[in-house]
């Protein structure tokens, strides 16, 4: 670690057994990296980390004198640069098959599915949570075990130039782009610019590597050309379109899972995925393509996909105890954009309701959509009609455009803030209903889900007492 970072040693550090940037979750033996973020500086938590059993703290040279003499420290010019250097060293020693995943929608789910599918064939390391940015990627890379057979890394972006330095650390043999949609469009002049930014993932692909691209997406030709321009000769397409190298042939979409048949580069593969939605099935095609490219056991990879479950805020079903029985809440509150919103509405349309139950959508603003934000919101009215959603509750200034586009019989309620919407939704829920809550993180739909879950747990106690 010291050599990789070019660090000076203070005190007597012990050998590190892990890496942490958060003193609250640090395990004894971890090396604590005191990263300075936008809202807090890790140097303020060095003492807490050492008290919790950190083997060493990595600190900036300009702040090293603030710590007691003898404290176990590795001193570097910049802590984040030190973490990146350690990540590059971990990658250099690794013989694993490495995958990098990006895309406007579905990055984290695809990464988790790859973790499960490749993990059925050998030890697989993957980015934790959505660690896909300037500190998350080097942290995930630095944690790559020497003995891992596969490594899966998620790479995100919200502005041009963000992916290139990250993927050059990761150096994947396979680069996956799930899709290109108008997400973070406020930072770009067009969706073509978003495609170009996603195409930066090809900058780090190892010689002889491959790109896995969505043939059903209109930006496929642009991405393919970008990959070829960077010397990537192996382009593997996936989707439902004729001519896809990995093609979906049949799909049975159920409320909490799907079963599908695909042709994977000439090999018929039947698989079950433990999450609902056609968009999920589509991304599993990219997973199977990657497994094939890396030489993993395809039978084991396909069987493993049944173990995929929705991460928090991405479709987790919650049972609410209401008067007269139960209602179901689909927690889709993690984030939102036009593509993921339509996919979630489609899943809601397939989720069963009880006798006299209704399908209810509770929707918050989709952010970072630029000047066309209101149009993107109003455009959801057609998806709501097709999905046969019974009632819609909206909150946020942008969602007012959808509210106005809805027919009166579908209007459940509107509020400017999620906190004001929660009592309206709570009053409307009845036994047999299924409701889906979704919005961008800034629309505060996550706290609304938590409030509803807590309210109806308490309501169960009251009903039992009554």
Secondary structure, 3 states (H helix, E strand, C coil): CHHHHCCEEECCCCCCCEEECCCCCCCCCEEEECCECCCCEHHHHHHHHHHCCCCEEEEEHHHHHHCCCCCCEEEECCHHHHHHHHHHHHHHHCCCEEEEEECCCCHHHHHHHHHHHHHCCCCEEECCCCCCCCCHHHHHHHCCCCCCCEEEEECCCCCCCHHHHHHHHHCCCEEEECCCCCCCHHHCCCHHHHHHHHHHHHHHCCCCCEEEEECCCCCHHHHHHHHHHCCCCEEEEEECCCCCCEEEEEEEECCCCEEEEEEECCEEEEEEECCCCHHHHHHHHHHHHHHHHCCCCHHHHHHHHHHCCCCCCCCEEEEEEECCEEEEEEEECCCCCHHHHHHHHHHHHHCCCCCCCCEEEEEECCCCCHHHHHHHHHCHHHHHHHCCCCEEEEECCCHHHHHHHCCHHHEEEEECCHHHHHHHHHHHCCCCCEEEEECCHHHCHHHHHHHHHHHHHHHHHHHHHC
